[in-house]
Amino acid sequence: MISDALVTGVEEAVRKAAAAEVMPRWRQLAADEVTEKTGPHDLVTIADRRAEEQLTAALTGLLPGSAVVGEEAVHANPAAYRALEGDAPVWIVDPVDGTRQFVHGEAGFCTLVALAHRGEVLASWTYAPARDEMAVALRGAGAHLNGEAVRSGAPGPGAVLEVAHSHPDFTTDEQKRALRGLSAQGVAPRPCGSAGLEYLNVARGALDAVAFSWESAWDHAAGLLLVAEAGGGHATLTGEPFRLAGGNALPFTAARDAATVRRILSLLADAS
């Protein structure tokens, strides 16, 4: 299913969608091109919608018979999420991950695409157009950033663990309680930005771990494979692998190495 031609075709499609629909609107959005979905911290722009539409057409053209689970399409029709439970290959798309940063004119946003089949992520693309960074991961074939292999490595002995976690604006009281477990000696927690870019930071060894309390597949599928192929790992609060279709024990973590995964899970579990 994952040929070199397909990998190249998806990368080209992602770059084209960002060039046509996202970057021309960066720092150029009109007030009527930004709307709220579920609240003031959950924004969508015309760039999100248009880029997802372009990617949906391009990706299904590259792989006939495939389905698409896109953030904006699922918002309009929640039943579309069930494609993750079917037998057809599924493209998981977040056209602008980090919409709040995009709206504020910051560079910390990206486009995320992952290809999954029967619950397993086979390939992923993480593209930060404002930074000209393209990360590609293929199951069993490693992770690359702008064509160069990336490895997550491991934190140094005794090093303070830098952990990005769910932003307080998006967490319940129960989730806040669990995440407060990260305020422990030897850990430096901070709210996350774009989830896709935080996963990239873990994969390249610039961040030790993430801890997230929501499970939307478009935010996590690409990054989880990227971290795994860079040498890292992940687990939910009960120590199980993250399930794309949902029903995970939350929060969950992804980290540079197995020891850090265990450390973060222990802190989260003790505070829950």
C-alpha positions as a Markdown table, in Angstrom:
| # | Residue | x | y | z |
|---|---|---|---|---|
| 1 | Met | 0.0 | 0.0 | 0.0 |
| 2 | Ile | 2.9 | 2.4 | 0.8 |
| 3 | Ser | 4.9 | 2.8 | -2.4 |
| 4 | Asp | 7.5 | 5.5 | -3.0 |
| 5 | Ala | 5.2 | 7.1 | -5.5 |
| 6 | Leu | 2.4 | 7.3 | -2.9 |
| 7 | Val | 4.8 | 8.8 | -0.3 |
| 8 | Thr | 5.9 | 11.4 | -2.7 |
| 9 | Gly | 2.4 | 12.1 | -4.0 |
| 10 | Val | 1.1 | 12.8 | -0.5 |
| 11 | Glu | 4.0 | 15.1 | 0.3 |
| 12 | Glu | 3.3 | 17.0 | -2.9 |
| 13 | Ala | -0.4 | 17.2 | -2.1 |
| 14 | Val | 0.3 | 18.5 | 1.4 |
| 15 | Arg | 2.6 | 21.2 | 0.2 |
| 16 | Lys | 0.2 | 22.2 | -2.5 |
| 17 | Ala | -2.7 | 22.6 | -0.1 |
| 18 | Ala | -0.6 | 24.6 | 2.3 |
| 19 | Ala | 0.6 | 26.8 | -0.6 |
| 20 | Ala | -2.8 | 27.4 | -2.1 |
| 21 | Glu | -5.1 | 27.6 | 0.9 |
| 22 | Val | -3.1 | 28.2 | 4.1 |
| 23 | Met | 0.0 | 30.4 | 3.6 |
| 24 | Pro | -1.8 | 33.1 | 1.5 |
| 25 | Arg | -4.1 | 33.6 | 4.5 |
| 26 | Trp | -1.4 | 33.6 | 7.2 |
| 27 | Arg | -1.4 | 37.0 | 8.8 |
| 28 | Gln | -4.0 | 38.0 | 6.2 |
| 29 | Leu | -7.2 | 36.7 | 7.7 |
| 30 | Ala | -10.3 | 38.9 | 7.7 |
| 31 | Ala | -12.6 | 38.9 | 10.8 |
| 32 | Asp | -15.3 | 37.0 | 8.9 |
| 33 | Glu | -12.9 | 34.2 | 7.9 |
| 34 | Val | -12.5 | 33.1 | 11.6 |
| 35 | Thr | -15.4 | 31.5 | 13.5 |
| 36 | Glu | -15.8 | 29.5 | 16.7 |
| 37 | Lys | -16.8 | 25.9 | 16.8 |
| 38 | Thr | -17.4 | 24.8 | 20.4 |
| 39 | Gly | -16.2 | 27.9 | 22.1 |
| 40 | Pro | -13.8 | 30.8 | 22.0 |
| 41 | His | -10.7 | 28.6 | 22.2 |
| 42 | Asp | -11.9 | 26.3 | 19.4 |
| 43 | Leu | -11.5 | 28.2 | 16.2 |
| 44 | Val | -11.8 | 27.3 | 12.6 |
| 45 | Thr | -10.8 | 29.5 | 9.6 |
| 46 | Ile | -11.5 | 29.5 | 5.9 |
| 47 | Ala | -8.0 | 28.1 | 5.5 |
| 48 | Asp | -8.9 | 25.0 | 7.5 |
| 49 | Arg | -11.9 | 24.3 | 5.4 |
| 50 | Arg | -10.4 | 24.9 | 2.0 |
| 51 | Ala | -7.2 | 23.0 | 2.7 |
| 52 | Glu | -9.1 | 20.0 | 4.0 |
| 53 | Glu | -11.3 | 20.0 | 0.9 |
| 54 | Gln | -8.3 | 20.1 | -1.4 |
| 55 | Leu | -6.5 | 17.4 | 0.6 |
| 56 | Thr | -9.6 | 15.2 | 0.6 |
| 57 | Ala | -9.8 | 15.3 | -3.2 |
| 58 | Ala | -6.1 | 14.7 | -3.7 |
| 59 | Leu | -5.6 | 11.9 | -1.2 |
| 60 | Thr | -8.6 | 9.8 | -2.3 |
| 61 | Gly | -7.3 | 10.3 | -5.8 |
| 62 | Leu | -3.9 | 8.9 | -4.9 |
| 63 | Leu | -5.5 | 5.9 | -3.2 |
| 64 | Pro | -8.9 | 4.9 | -4.7 |
| 65 | Gly | -11.2 | 3.3 | -2.3 |
| 66 | Ser | -9.8 | 5.1 | 0.7 |
| 67 | Ala | -11.8 | 7.2 | 3.2 |
| 68 | Val | -11.0 | 10.4 | 4.8 |
| 69 | Val | -11.5 | 11.4 | 8.5 |
| 70 | Gly | -10.8 | 15.1 | 8.5 |
| 71 | Glu | -11.3 | 17.4 | 11.5 |
| 72 | Glu | -13.7 | 19.8 | 9.8 |
| 73 | Ala | -15.7 | 17.1 | 8.0 |
| 74 | Val | -16.2 | 15.2 | 11.3 |
| 75 | His | -17.3 | 18.4 | 13.0 |
| 76 | Ala | -20.0 | 18.7 | 10.3 |
| 77 | Asn | -20.8 | 15.0 | 10.4 |
| 78 | Pro | -19.6 | 13.2 | 13.5 |
| 79 | Ala | -20.6 | 9.8 | 12.0 |
| 80 | Ala | -17.7 | 10.2 | 9.6 |
| 81 | Tyr | -15.3 | 9.3 | 12.4 |
| 82 | Arg | -16.5 | 5.7 | 12.3 |
| 83 | Ala | -14.5 | 5.2 | 9.1 |
| 84 | Leu | -11.6 | 4.5 | 11.5 |
| 85 | Glu | -13.4 | 1.2 | 12.5 |
| 86 | Gly | -13.9 | 0.0 | 8.9 |
| 87 | Asp | -11.8 | -2.1 | 6.5 |
| 88 | Ala | -10.9 | 0.6 | 4.0 |
| 89 | Pro | -7.6 | 2.5 | 4.4 |
| 90 | Val | -8.3 | 5.9 | 6.0 |
| 91 | Trp | -6.6 | 9.2 | 5.6 |
| 92 | Ile | -6.6 | 11.2 | 8.9 |
| 93 | Val | -6.3 | 14.9 | 8.2 |
| 94 | Asp | -5.8 | 18.0 | 10.3 |
| 95 | Pro | -5.5 | 20.8 | 7.7 |
| 96 | Val | -4.3 | 23.4 | 10.2 |
| 97 | Asp | -3.1 | 22.0 | 13.5 |
| 98 | Gly | -2.6 | 24.9 | 15.8 |
| 99 | Thr | -5.4 | 27.1 | 14.5 |
| 100 | Arg | -5.1 | 29.5 | 17.4 |
| 101 | Gln | -1.4 | 30.1 | 16.6 |
| 102 | Phe | -2.3 | 30.5 | 12.9 |
| 103 | Val | -5.0 | 33.0 | 13.7 |
| 104 | His | -2.6 | 35.0 | 15.9 |
| 105 | Gly | 0.0 | 35.2 | 13.1 |
| 106 | Glu | 2.4 | 32.9 | 14.8 |
| 107 | Ala | 4.6 | 30.3 | 13.0 |
| 108 | Gly | 3.7 | 27.3 | 15.3 |
| 109 | Phe | 1.1 | 25.6 | 13.1 |
| 110 | Cys | 1.2 | 22.6 | 10.7 |
| 111 | Thr | -0.7 | 20.3 | 8.4 |
| 112 | Leu | -1.0 | 16.7 | 9.6 |
| 113 | Val | -1.8 | 13.7 | 7.4 |
| 114 | Ala | -1.7 | 10.0 | 8.4 |
| 115 | Leu | -2.6 | 6.9 | 6.6 |
| 116 | Ala | -4.2 | 4.2 | 8.7 |
| 117 | His | -5.6 | 0.7 | 8.0 |
| 118 | Arg | -7.6 | -1.3 | 10.5 |
| 119 | Gly | -6.4 | 0.8 | 13.4 |
| 120 | Glu | -2.7 | 0.9 | 12.6 |
| 121 | Val | -1.0 | 4.0 | 11.4 |
| 122 | Leu | 1.1 | 3.1 | 8.3 |
| 123 | Ala | 2.6 | 6.5 | 7.4 |
| 124 | Ser | 2.4 | 10.1 | 8.4 |
| 125 | Trp | 3.3 | 13.6 | 7.2 |
| 126 | Thr | 3.8 | 16.6 | 9.4 |
| 127 | Tyr | 4.3 | 19.9 | 7.5 |
| 128 | Ala | 5.1 | 23.2 | 9.1 |
| 129 | Pro | 4.9 | 25.6 | 6.1 |
| 130 | Ala | 5.9 | 28.7 | 7.9 |
| 131 | Arg | 9.1 | 26.9 | 8.9 |
| 132 | Asp | 9.6 | 24.9 | 5.8 |
| 133 | Glu | 9.8 | 21.7 | 7.8 |
| 134 | Met | 8.4 | 18.4 | 6.4 |
| 135 | Ala | 8.6 | 15.3 | 8.6 |
| 136 | Val | 7.7 | 11.9 | 7.2 |
| 137 | Ala | 7.4 | 8.6 | 9.0 |
| 138 | Leu | 6.8 | 5.2 | 7.6 |
| 139 | Arg | 6.0 | 2.2 | 9.8 |
| 140 | Gly | 9.1 | 0.1 | 10.1 |
| 141 | Ala | 11.2 | 2.5 | 7.9 |
| 142 | Gly | 12.1 | 5.3 | 10.3 |
| 143 | Ala | 11.4 | 9.0 | 10.6 |
| 144 | His | 12.9 | 11.8 | 8.5 |
| 145 | Leu | 12.8 | 15.6 | 8.7 |
| 146 | Asn | 13.5 | 17.4 | 5.5 |
| 147 | Gly | 15.1 | 14.2 | 4.2 |
| 148 | Glu | 17.4 | 13.6 | 7.2 |
| 149 | Ala | 16.8 | 10.8 | 9.7 |
| 150 | Val | 15.7 | 11.9 | 13.1 |
| 151 | Arg | 16.1 | 10.0 | 16.4 |
| 152 | Ser | 14.5 | 10.9 | 19.7 |
| 153 | Gly | 17.3 | 9.7 | 21.9 |
| 154 | Ala | 16.9 | 9.6 | 25.7 |
| 155 | Pro | 17.1 | 12.3 | 28.3 |
| 156 | Gly | 20.5 | 12.6 | 30.0 |
| 157 | Pro | 20.9 | 11.0 | 33.5 |
| 158 | Gly | 19.3 | 13.3 | 36.1 |
| 159 | Ala | 18.1 | 15.8 | 33.5 |
| 160 | Val | 14.9 | 17.7 | 34.2 |
| 161 | Leu | 12.2 | 16.3 | 32.0 |
| 162 | Glu | 10.5 | 18.9 | 29.8 |
| 163 | Val | 6.9 | 17.9 | 29.2 |
| 164 | Ala | 4.2 | 19.7 | 27.1 |
| 165 | His | 0.7 | 18.9 | 28.2 |
| 166 | Ser | -2.9 | 19.7 | 27.3 |
| 167 | His | -3.6 | 23.4 | 27.5 |
| 168 | Pro | -5.7 | 24.3 | 30.6 |
| 169 | Asp | -8.3 | 25.9 | 28.4 |
| 170 | Phe | -9.2 | 22.5 | 27.0 |
| 171 | Thr | -9.2 | 20.3 | 30.1 |
| 172 | Thr | -11.8 | 19.3 | 32.7 |
| 173 | Asp | -11.3 | 19.6 | 36.4 |
| 174 | Glu | -10.6 | 15.8 | 36.5 |
| 175 | Gln | -8.0 | 16.1 | 33.7 |
| 176 | Lys | -6.4 | 19.1 | 35.4 |
| 177 | Arg | -6.0 | 17.0 | 38.6 |
| 178 | Ala | -4.2 | 14.2 | 36.7 |
| 179 | Leu | -2.0 | 16.6 | 34.8 |
| 180 | Arg | -1.0 | 18.3 | 38.1 |
| 181 | Gly | 1.0 | 15.2 | 38.7 |
| 182 | Leu | 3.5 | 16.6 | 36.3 |
| 183 | Ser | 4.4 | 19.3 | 38.8 |
| 184 | Ala | 6.9 | 17.1 | 40.4 |
| 185 | Gln | 10.6 | 17.4 | 41.2 |
| 186 | Gly | 12.6 | 16.8 | 38.1 |
| 187 | Val | 9.8 | 17.7 | 35.7 |
| 188 | Ala | 9.3 | 21.0 | 33.9 |
| 189 | Pro | 5.7 | 21.0 | 32.5 |
| 190 | Arg | 4.2 | 23.6 | 30.2 |
| 191 | Pro | 1.0 | 24.0 | 28.1 |
| 192 | Cys | 1.4 | 22.6 | 24.6 |
| 193 | Gly | 1.1 | 24.5 | 21.4 |
| 194 | Ser | 0.3 | 22.7 | 18.1 |
| 195 | Ala | 0.1 | 19.0 | 19.1 |
| 196 | Gly | 1.7 | 18.0 | 15.8 |
| 197 | Leu | 4.7 | 20.2 | 16.4 |
| 198 | Glu | 5.1 | 19.0 | 19.9 |
| 199 | Tyr | 5.2 | 15.4 | 18.7 |
| 200 | Leu | 7.9 | 16.6 | 16.2 |
| 201 | Asn | 9.8 | 18.1 | 19.1 |
| 202 | Val | 9.8 | 14.8 | 20.9 |
| 203 | Ala | 10.9 | 12.9 | 17.8 |
| 204 | Arg | 13.8 | 15.2 | 17.3 |
| 205 | Gly | 14.8 | 15.1 | 21.0 |
| 206 | Ala | 14.0 | 18.8 | 21.6 |
| 207 | Leu | 11.2 | 17.8 | 24.1 |
| 208 | Asp | 11.1 | 14.9 | 26.5 |
| 209 | Ala | 7.4 | 14.0 | 26.4 |
| 210 | Val | 3.9 | 15.1 | 25.8 |
| 211 | Ala | 0.8 | 14.3 | 28.0 |
| 212 | Phe | -2.6 | 14.8 | 26.4 |
| 213 | Ser | -6.1 | 14.4 | 27.7 |
| 214 | Trp | -8.1 | 14.3 | 24.4 |
| 215 | Glu | -8.1 | 11.7 | 21.7 |
| 216 | Ser | -9.1 | 13.2 | 18.4 |
| 217 | Ala | -7.2 | 11.0 | 15.9 |
| 218 | Trp | -6.3 | 14.0 | 13.6 |
| 219 | Asp | -4.2 | 15.5 | 16.4 |
| 220 | His | -2.4 | 12.4 | 17.3 |
| 221 | Ala | -2.1 | 9.8 | 14.6 |
| 222 | Ala | 0.7 | 11.4 | 12.6 |
| 223 | Gly | 2.7 | 12.3 | 15.7 |
| 224 | Leu | 2.5 | 9.0 | 17.4 |
| 225 | Leu | 4.0 | 7.2 | 14.4 |
| 226 | Leu | 6.6 | 9.9 | 14.0 |
| 227 | Val | 7.7 | 9.5 | 17.6 |
| 228 | Ala | 7.7 | 5.7 | 17.4 |
| 229 | Glu | 9.7 | 5.6 | 14.2 |
| 230 | Ala | 12.2 | 8.0 | 15.8 |
| 231 | Gly | 12.8 | 5.6 | 18.6 |
| 232 | Gly | 10.3 | 6.8 | 21.2 |
| 233 | Gly | 7.1 | 5.3 | 22.6 |
| 234 | His | 3.7 | 6.0 | 24.0 |
| 235 | Ala | 1.0 | 4.5 | 26.3 |
| 236 | Thr | -2.4 | 5.4 | 27.8 |
| 237 | Leu | -3.0 | 5.8 | 31.5 |
| 238 | Thr | -3.6 | 2.0 | 31.8 |
| 239 | Gly | -0.4 | 1.2 | 29.9 |
| 240 | Glu | -2.1 | 0.2 | 26.6 |
| 241 | Pro | -1.4 | 1.5 | 23.1 |
| 242 | Phe | -3.5 | 4.5 | 21.9 |
| 243 | Arg | -6.5 | 3.4 | 19.9 |
| 244 | Leu | -7.3 | 5.7 | 16.9 |
| 245 | Ala | -11.1 | 5.0 | 17.1 |
| 246 | Gly | -11.2 | 6.2 | 20.8 |
| 247 | Gly | -12.1 | 4.7 | 24.1 |
| 248 | Asn | -8.6 | 5.4 | 25.6 |
| 249 | Ala | -7.8 | 5.7 | 29.2 |
| 250 | Leu | -6.7 | 9.3 | 29.5 |
| 251 | Pro | -4.4 | 11.2 | 29.9 |
| 252 | Phe | -1.8 | 9.4 | 27.7 |
| 253 | Thr | 1.8 | 10.2 | 26.9 |
| 254 | Ala | 4.4 | 9.9 | 24.2 |
| 255 | Ala | 8.0 | 10.3 | 25.1 |
| 256 | Arg | 11.6 | 10.0 | 23.8 |
| 257 | Asp | 12.1 | 6.5 | 25.3 |
| 258 | Ala | 10.4 | 3.8 | 27.2 |
| 259 | Ala | 11.8 | 4.8 | 30.6 |
| 260 | Thr | 10.3 | 8.3 | 30.2 |
| 261 | Val | 7.0 | 6.9 | 29.1 |
| 262 | Arg | 6.9 | 4.9 | 32.4 |
| 263 | Arg | 7.9 | 7.9 | 34.5 |
| 264 | Ile | 5.2 | 10.2 | 33.0 |
| 265 | Leu | 2.5 | 7.5 | 33.3 |
| 266 | Ser | 3.4 | 7.0 | 37.0 |
| 267 | Leu | 3.1 | 10.7 | 37.7 |
| 268 | Leu | -0.3 | 10.9 | 35.9 |
| 269 | Ala | -1.6 | 7.8 | 37.6 |
| 270 | Asp | -0.6 | 8.9 | 41.1 |
| 271 | Ala | -2.4 | 12.2 | 40.7 |
| 272 | Ser | -5.6 | 10.7 | 39.1 |
